[in-house]
Amino acid sequence: MSQFELTGSRLDDWWQRVSTDPRAARAWRWGPPALVLGVAAATRLIGLDQPHDLVFDETYYVKDSWTLLHLGYEGRWGPDPDPAFASGIVDTYDADPAFVAHPPLGKWVIALGLAAFGAVDPTGWRIAVALCGLLLVAGTMLLAHLLFRSTVLTTLAGFLLAIDGAGIVMSRVALLDGVLALFVLAGVIAIVLDRRQAARRLGDWVARRREAGRPTDWGPVLWARPWLVAAGLAFGAASAVKWSGLYVLAAFGVVAVLSELSLRRRAGIHFWVSGTVLRQAPASFLLLVPIAAAVHLASWTGWFVTDGGYARHWVEEGGTAWSGPLAWVPTAFQNWWHYQSLMYGYHVNEHDPHPYQANPLGWLLMLRPTSMYYADHGDGTASAILDIGNPLIWWAGAAALVAVAVVAVRKLLRREPAWAEGVILAGVAAGWLPWMLYLGRTVFWFYTIVFEPYLLLAIVAVAGYLLGRASDPERRRRAGIITVGVVAGLALLLSLFFLPLWVGLDAPLWFQRLHYWFPSWI
């Protein structure tokens, strides 16, 4: 039984029946997560075609995706194309290239929905991102299961994401960040699975060496690590959606090395530090980073195989070709590299003020959410899409993050494994802390969707602490169950209150105003 499973005097008989009946156990294992996915599907897919307007940065990504689908690169649109596009006139682009600030993979994902449903129906604009949002809920539950081995905590992780505003809004608008979050989560899951596989293989290797009376020395170099390769594919895909995926690749590359150190020390390998740093770490780097780079480069295939992309013929048109030892590099790659330098220059110099820009220091407290859409109908009603999280969930998440950090430090001081806590903290840090380097840059709160799954897992970890173990006193376990249940119930009620502002439903103006708790939320 998992240390986090609910047990108590009134639940013992029920749990005994479930654990001994295969059909009941299977229903318990799969039923609650399936119900959560149903809730997530409803909040992400129903009414996806509303509003019938390009909202916020959909004006870039939807139209860029449409031209990618037809040209292989992002084409230029005429003046004020959005009203015509929303009305079904979707051919007002031309073959002239447009400068874009992000790699193409996220727009190719959006293009899959456009290819399936067309560009006239807004469902085609958003369906691919909505499905990514649904998969994000499923992936969060999978990661929770891998870390906690508890149906209760697995279900709670998915439930929190299924009902939270950030997850809902970023699944219902065709922006890149929901796609980025999914690829990042896939990479993290692969890192967790790689650790589990590596632990088994190291244990077997040490056992064989000891049976043969041979020293363990520095340990083996494990090259056959398919999950590490899968992590490289996923993190490479993340960086091919937005460059910020590179931060996650770097962070979890470090996590993989630290994990290897821990595994080798626990397995009894004599030179576990030098064996990790000098032998396994270089091999892991080759299994992770070059594959990620190859995926990123492959995402630009449409740009390479066509002639019309931005800066596609920069050298031929008078740009400075590489010389000396790099003169052999193909011109197409030199053109591509120049394009990347232009994109980098754009990102580091983007300081244009925006009414909804949000300083990263205030992200966890939701000091400045993002208004994606607002329409006053003139009859005392309005519809809005406000990208803001459930306040109870996010503020509890900020507190839970501190608790998880404290628990992790205490475990490490006692030389106990803190793997679950480490994954949670690394996930939040990789998605949040790099933005502290750009406090003057124009950034937005909706970037938080990339690390939201790990923030929610912090809440889940604290819930696990509260629920306790089967050996804990019954009074303590009952108090934990009540506390977790009450908080989850209040979170659900608060989500129902905010739901109209997350999905763009028409509502009276007085009802809209009830949600603006602080002036910065307007």
C-alpha positions in Angstrom: 0.0 0.0 0.0 1.3 3.5 -0.8 2.3 5.6 2.2 -0.3 8.2 1.1 -3.3 6.0 0.6 -6.3 6.9 2.8 -6.8 4.5 5.7 -8.7 4.9 8.9 -11.1 3.0 11.1 -14.0 3.7 8.8 -12.1 3.1 5.6 -10.2 0.0 6.6 -13.0 -2.4 5.6 -13.6 -0.6 2.4 -9.9 -0.6 1.5 -9.6 -4.2 2.4 -12.4 -5.1 -0.1 -10.9 -2.9 -2.8 -7.4 -4.3 -2.4 -8.5 -7.9 -2.6 -11.0 -7.6 -5.4 -9.1 -7.1 -8.8 -12.1 -5.4 -10.5 -12.7 -3.0 -7.6 -8.9 -2.2 -7.4 -8.9 -1.5 -11.1 -11.9 0.7 -10.9 -10.3 2.6 -8.0 -7.0 3.0 -9.9 -8.5 4.2 -13.1 -11.9 5.6 -12.3 -11.0 8.9 -10.4 -8.3 9.9 -13.0 -10.7 9.2 -15.8 -13.3 11.4 -14.1 -10.8 14.2 -13.8 -10.0 13.9 -17.5 -13.7 14.2 -18.2 -13.8 17.5 -16.2 -10.7 18.7 -18.1 -12.2 17.8 -21.5 -15.4 19.7 -20.6 -13.6 22.9 -19.4 -11.2 22.8 -22.4 -13.4 21.7 -25.4 -16.9 22.9 -24.8 -17.6 26.2 -26.6 -14.1 26.3 -28.0 -15.3 28.3 -31.1 -16.1 31.3 -28.9 -15.3 34.1 -29.1 -15.3 34.3 -32.9 -12.3 36.7 -32.8 -8.6 36.4 -32.7 -7.8 37.0 -29.0 -4.5 38.4 -27.7 -1.5 36.9 -29.5 -3.7 34.6 -31.6 -3.3 37.4 -34.0 0.2 36.2 -34.6 0.3 32.5 -34.0 -2.9 31.5 -35.8 -2.1 33.5 -39.0 1.5 32.4 -38.9 0.4 28.8 -38.6 -1.9 29.2 -41.6 0.9 30.5 -43.8 3.3 27.8 -42.5 0.8 25.3 -43.7 0.6 26.8 -47.1 4.1 28.3 -47.7 6.4 26.3 -45.4 7.3 29.6 -43.6 5.6 32.5 -42.0 4.2 34.8 -44.7 3.2 38.5 -44.4 -0.4 39.7 -44.1 -1.9 42.9 -45.4 -3.0 45.8 -43.2 -5.5 45.0 -40.4 -6.1 41.4 -41.5 -7.8 40.2 -38.3 -11.4 41.2 -39.0 -11.3 39.6 -42.5 -9.7 36.5 -41.1 -12.3 36.2 -38.3 -15.0 36.5 -40.9 -13.6 33.7 -43.0 -11.5 35.5 -45.5 -8.2 33.7 -44.8 -6.2 34.2 -48.0 -5.1 37.8 -47.7 -1.5 36.8 -47.1 1.3 37.0 -49.6 4.6 35.1 -50.2 6.7 37.9 -48.7 8.3 36.5 -45.5 7.5 37.9 -42.0 10.0 38.2 -39.2 8.9 36.0 -36.3 10.4 35.8 -32.8 9.8 32.2 -32.0 10.8 28.9 -33.5 8.2 27.1 -35.7 7.2 23.9 -33.9 4.4 25.4 -31.7 2.9 26.9 -34.8 3.1 23.6 -36.7 1.1 22.1 -33.8 -1.5 24.8 -34.2 -1.4 24.1 -38.0 -2.5 20.5 -37.4 -5.8 21.8 -36.1 -6.1 24.2 -39.0 -5.4 21.4 -41.4 -8.2 19.3 -39.8 -10.9 21.9 -39.3 -9.9 24.7 -41.6 -9.3 28.4 -40.6 -12.9 29.6 -41.0 -14.1 27.9 -37.8 -12.3 29.1 -34.6 -12.3 25.5 -33.4 -9.6 24.9 -36.0 -7.5 27.7 -34.5 -7.6 26.3 -31.0 -8.3 22.5 -31.1 -4.6 21.5 -31.2 -3.8 23.7 -28.2 -6.9 22.4 -26.4 -5.8 18.8 -26.9 -2.3 19.7 -25.6 -4.0 21.2 -22.5 -5.9 17.9 -22.0 -2.7 15.9 -22.4 -1.1 18.2 -19.9 -3.7 17.2 -17.3 -3.1 13.5 -18.1 0.7 14.0 -18.0 0.5 15.8 -14.6 -1.4 12.8 -13.2 1.2 10.4 -14.6 4.0 12.4 -13.1 2.2 12.5 -9.7 1.7 8.7 -9.9 5.4 8.2 -10.6 6.4 10.4 -7.7 3.9 9.5 -5.1 2.4 6.1 -6.1 -1.0 7.1 -4.8 -4.4 7.1 -6.6 -5.6 9.9 -4.2 -2.6 12.2 -4.9 -2.6 11.3 -8.6 -6.3 12.3 -8.8 -5.7 15.5 -6.8 -2.9 16.6 -9.0 -5.1 16.3 -12.2 -8.1 17.8 -10.4 -6.3 20.9 -9.5 -5.0 21.5 -13.0 -8.4 20.6 -14.6 -10.2 23.3 -12.6 -7.5 26.0 -12.5 -7.9 29.1 -14.6 -4.4 29.2 -16.0 -4.7 25.6 -17.3 -8.2 26.3 -18.7 -7.4 29.6 -20.4 -4.1 28.4 -21.9 -5.9 25.4 -23.4 -8.6 27.6 -25.0 -6.5 30.2 -26.8 -4.1 29.4 -29.6 -0.9 30.6 -27.9 2.4 28.7 -27.8 2.9 28.4 -24.0 0.4 25.5 -23.5 2.3 23.5 -26.2 5.6 24.4 -24.6 4.3 23.2 -21.2 3.3 19.8 -22.6 6.7 19.1 -24.2 8.5 20.3 -21.0 6.3 17.9 -18.9 7.0 15.0 -21.3 10.7 15.7 -20.8 10.4 15.7 -17.0 8.5 12.5 -17.0 11.2 10.9 -19.2 13.9 12.0 -16.7 11.9 10.4 -13.9 11.5 7.2 -15.8 15.2 7.2 -16.7 16.1 7.4 -13.0 14.0 4.4 -12.2 15.5 2.4 -15.0 19.0 3.5 -14.1 18.5 2.5 -10.4 17.5 -1.0 -11.4 20.5 -1.4 -13.8 23.0 -0.1 -11.3 21.6 -2.4 -8.6 21.9 -5.4 -10.9 25.5 -4.4 -11.9 26.7 -4.0 -8.4 25.1 -7.3 -7.4 26.8 -9.2 -10.2 30.2 -7.6 -9.3 29.9 -8.6 -5.7 28.8 -12.1 -6.5 31.9 -12.4 -8.7 34.1 -10.9 -5.9 35.0 -7.9 -8.1 35.3 -4.3 -6.9 32.7 -1.7 -7.9 35.3 1.0 -8.6 33.7 3.8 -10.7 30.6 1.9 -11.8 29.4 1.3 -15.4 28.8 3.7 -18.2 25.2 3.2 -19.1 24.7 4.0 -22.8 21.4 2.2 -23.3 19.1 4.8 -21.7 16.1 5.2 -24.0 14.3 7.4 -21.5 17.2 9.9 -21.5 17.0 9.9 -25.3 13.2 10.5 -25.0 14.0 13.5 -22.6 16.3 14.9 -25.2 13.6 14.6 -27.9 11.0 16.3 -25.6 13.2 19.1 -24.4 14.4 19.7 -27.9 10.8 20.0 -29.0 10.2 22.4 -26.1 13.0 24.6 -27.3 11.6 24.4 -30.8 8.4 26.0 -29.5 10.1 28.7 -27.5 13.7 29.3 -26.6 12.9 29.2 -22.9 12.7 25.5 -23.3 16.5 25.6 -23.2 16.4 26.6 -19.6 14.4 23.5 -18.7 16.9 21.3 -20.7 19.8 22.8 -18.7 18.0 22.5 -15.4 17.0 18.8 -15.8 20.4 18.0 -17.3 21.8 19.0 -13.9 19.0 17.1 -12.2 20.0 14.0 -14.2 23.6 14.3 -13.0 22.6 14.8 -9.3 20.3 11.9 -9.6 23.1 9.8 -10.9 25.3 10.8 -8.0 22.6 9.8 -5.5 21.9 6.4 -7.2 25.6 5.5 -7.4 26.2 6.4 -3.8 23.2 4.4 -2.6 24.2 1.4 -4.9 27.5 1.2 -3.1 29.8 2.2 -6.0 33.1 3.1 -4.4 34.1 6.2 -6.5 30.5 7.4 -7.0 31.5 11.1 -7.5 34.3 10.6 -10.1 32.3 7.8 -11.7 29.4 10.1 -12.3 31.2 13.2 -13.3 34.0 11.7 -15.4 32.3 8.7 -16.9 28.5 8.7 -16.9 27.9 12.5 -17.1 29.6 12.9 -20.5 27.7 9.9 -21.9 24.4 11.3 -20.6 25.3 14.7 -22.2 25.7 13.0 -25.5 22.4 11.1 -25.1 20.5 14.3 -24.2 21.9 17.5 -25.6 22.8 16.7 -29.3 19.4 15.0 -29.7 17.7 18.1 -28.4 19.7 20.2 -30.8 18.8 18.0 -33.7 15.1 18.2 -32.9 15.3 22.0 -32.7 17.0 22.2 -36.0 14.6 19.7 -37.6 11.7 21.9 -36.6 13.0 24.5 -39.2 12.7 22.0 -42.1 10.0 24.1 -43.8 12.3 27.1 -43.7 15.2 25.1 -45.1 13.4 23.3 -48.0 11.7 26.5 -49.3 13.2 29.7 -50.6 11.0 32.4 -49.3 11.6 32.4 -45.5 12.9 35.4 -43.6 16.7 35.8 -44.1 16.7 32.6 -46.2 19.2 34.2 -48.6 20.9 36.7 -46.4 24.4 35.7 -47.5 23.5 35.7 -51.2 21.9 39.1 -50.8 25.0 40.7 -49.4 25.4 39.4 -45.8 28.8 38.6 -44.5 29.6 35.0 -45.1 31.6 33.0 -42.6 35.3 32.7 -43.3 38.4 31.0 -42.0 37.8 27.6 -40.3 34.0 28.0 -40.7 34.0 28.8 -44.4 32.9 25.2 -45.2 29.6 25.6 -43.3 26.7 25.5 -45.9 25.3 28.9 -46.7 21.8 27.8 -45.7 23.0 27.2 -42.2 24.8 30.5 -42.1 21.5 32.2 -43.1 19.7 30.3 -40.4 22.2 31.3 -37.8 21.9 34.9 -38.8 18.1 34.6 -38.4 18.6 33.2 -34.9 20.9 36.2 -34.0 18.1 38.5 -35.1 15.6 36.6 -32.9 17.9 36.7 -30.0 18.4 40.5 -30.4 14.6 40.9 -30.5 14.1 39.0 -27.3 16.8 40.7 -25.2 15.8 44.1 -26.4 12.0 43.7 -26.0 11.1 46.5 -23.6 8.0 48.0 -25.2 5.5 48.7 -22.4 2.3 46.7 -22.4 -0.7 47.2 -20.1 -0.7 43.6 -19.0 3.0 43.0 -18.6 3.8 41.3 -15.3 7.0 41.3 -13.3 8.1 37.7 -12.6 8.7 38.6 -8.9 4.9 38.7 -8.5 3.9 35.7 -10.6 3.2 33.3 -7.7 0.9 35.9 -6.1 -0.8 36.7 -9.4 -0.2 40.4 -9.1 -0.9 41.1 -12.8 -3.0 38.5 -14.7 -3.5 38.8 -18.4 -6.7 40.0 -20.0 -6.9 38.0 -23.2 -10.3 39.4 -24.4 -13.0 41.7 -23.3 -16.3 42.8 -25.1 -18.9 45.1 -23.5 -22.2 44.3 -25.2 -23.8 47.6 -24.3 -26.7 46.0 -22.6 -25.3 45.6 -19.1 -23.4 42.4 -20.0 -19.9 41.7 -21.1 -17.8 38.7 -22.0 -14.2 38.3 -21.0 -11.2 35.9 -21.0 -9.0 36.7 -18.1 -6.0 34.5 -17.7 -5.8 34.3 -13.9 -5.5 31.2 -11.7 -7.8 30.1 -9.0 -6.6 32.3 -6.1 -6.8 29.6 -3.5 -4.9 27.2 -5.6 -2.1 29.6 -6.5 -1.7 31.1 -3.1 -1.7 27.7 -1.5 0.8 26.6 -4.1 3.2 29.4 -3.1 3.0 28.4 0.5 3.3 24.7 -0.4 6.5 25.4 -2.4 8.1 26.8 0.7 7.0 23.7 2.7 8.4 21.4 0.1 11.7 23.3 0.0 12.0 22.9 3.8 11.2 19.2 3.7 13.8 18.7 1.0 16.5 20.4 3.0 15.6 18.4 6.1 15.7 15.2 4.2 19.1 16.0 2.6 20.5 16.9 6.0 19.4 13.5 7.2 20.9 11.9 4.1 17.5 10.8 3.0 16.4 10.8 -0.6 14.3 13.8 -1.6 13.6 12.9 -5.2 9.9 13.9 -5.4 10.7 17.3 -3.7 13.7 17.8 -6.0 11.7 17.2 -9.2 9.0 19.7 -8.0 11.5 22.4 -7.0 13.5 21.9 -10.3 10.3 22.1 -12.4 9.3 25.4 -10.8 12.8 26.8 -10.8 13.4 26.0 -14.5 10.2 27.6 -15.6 10.3 30.7 -13.3 13.8 31.7 -12.1 15.3 32.3 -15.5 12.9 35.2 -16.0 14.5 36.9 -13.0 17.3 37.7 -15.4 14.9 39.8 -17.5 13.0 41.9 -14.9 13.0 44.8 -17.3 11.8 42.8 -20.3 8.1 42.8 -21.4 6.8 39.4 -20.0 3.4 38.1 -19.1 1.8 36.1 -16.3 0.6 33.4 -18.7 4.2 32.2 -19.0 3.5 30.5 -15.7 1.7 27.6 -17.4 5.1 26.0 -18.0 5.8 25.5 -14.3 2.2 25.3 -13.0 2.1 21.4 -13.0 5.0 21.4 -10.5 3.5 24.1 -8.4 0.4 22.0 -8.1 2.5 18.9 -7.3 3.9 21.0 -4.4 0.3 21.2 -3.1 -0.1 17.5 -3.7 3.1 16.8 -1.7 1.8 18.8 1.2 -1.5 17.0 1.0 0.5 13.8 1.2 2.2 15.1 4.4 -1.2 16.0 5.9 -2.8 12.6 5.0 0.1 10.9 6.6 1.0 7.2 6.8 -1.0 4.1 7.7 0.9 3.9 10.9 0.0 7.5 12.0 -2.7 8.0 14.8 -6.2 7.8 13.6 -7.0 11.3 14.8 -4.1 12.8 12.8 -5.2 11.0 9.7 -8.8 12.1 10.1 -7.7 15.7 10.5 -5.6 15.4 7.3 -8.5 14.0 5.3 -10.8 16.7 6.4 -8.3 19.5 5.7 -7.5 18.2 2.2 -11.1 17.6 1.4 -12.2 21.1 2.6 -9.5 22.9 0.6 -10.3 20.9 -2.5 -14.0 21.6 -2.1 -13.4 25.3 -1.7 -11.1 25.4 -4.7 -13.8 23.8 -6.8 -16.4 26.4 -5.7 -14.0 29.2 -6.4 -13.3 27.8 -9.9 -17.0 27.7 -10.6 -17.2 31.3 -9.6 -14.3 32.3 -11.9 -15.3 30.0 -14.8 -17.3 32.6 -16.8 -14.2 34.8 -17.0 -12.0 31.9 -18.1 -14.2 30.7 -21.0 -15.6 34.0 -22.3 -19.3 33.6 -21.2 -21.6 36.5 -21.3 -22.2 37.8 -17.7 -23.7 40.9 -16.1 -21.2 43.7 -15.5 -21.8 43.6 -11.8 -20.8 39.9 -11.8 -17.7 40.7 -13.7 -16.6 43.3 -11.2 -16.9 40.8 -8.3 -13.8 39.1 -9.7 -11.6 42.1 -9.7 -10.4 41.7 -6.1 -7.4 44.1 -6.6 -6.9 47.1 -9.0 -4.1 45.2 -10.7 -6.6 42.5 -11.8 -8.6 44.9 -14.0 
